[in-house]
Amino acid sequence: MMEIGTEIPFKNIVTSGLVAGFLILITGACLFPILGDQMDAILASRGVPPMGTGSMIYFAVVSLVLGTAILTTYALVRSRVKSRQKAVVIISLAFWFFTYFWSNSALVAYGFMPLSFVVAGTLWGLLEIYIATLLGTKLYDRLNRKQLS
């Protein structure tokens, strides 16, 4: 564990953050076969076309940026939170709340998405953020140990 005031290895943040982002991207893609047809029907009922290549690229970039933001946050708070698992849970819940819960609840409040659809996606998001944070932080810690030895 790094001490407060020590340098944070940027390369390790980027590497582990991109891995975490890729995990978010992959777990998110796993949801499409489950809810994809329902999503297309909801969008069509609102007069919106189904997701195209541009949307897919956007969500891929957002996933990679999100993974990197998660690992940057972990690098900043890890020296203050003694338990890695506690840090993972806190960071996962914070990112899930501000990226999934907050925006998805707004979609329900506006009447744009049905509650049952949003609940499924929001809970899936909690799982994907937790998995990405857990595995990304493990990689980050491993890279830091390797760098120090």
Stockholm file with secondary structure:
# STOCKHOLM 1.0

chainA/1-149         MMEIGTEIPFKNIVTSGLVAGFLILITGACLFPILGDQMDAILASRGVPPMGTGSMIYFAVVSLVLGTAILTTYALVRSRVKSRQKAVVIISLAFWFFTYFWSNSALVAYGFMPLSFVVAGTLWGLLEIYIATLLGTKLYDRLNRKQLS
#=GR chainA/1-149 SS CCCTTSCCCHHHHHHHHHHHHHHHHHHHHHHHHHHHHHHHHHHHHTTCCCCCHHHHHHHHHHHHHHHHHHHHHHHHHTTTCSCHHHHHHHHHHHHHIIIIIHHHHHHHHTTSSCHHHHHHHHHHHHHHHHHHHHHHHHHHHHHHHHHHC
#=GC SS_cons         CCCTTSCCCHHHHHHHHHHHHHHHHHHHHHHHHHHHHHHHHHHHHTTCCCCCHHHHHHHHHHHHHHHHHHHHHHHHHTTTCSCHHHHHHHHHHHHHIIIIIHHHHHHHHTTSSCHHHHHHHHHHHHHHHHHHHHHHHHHHHHHHHHHHC
//
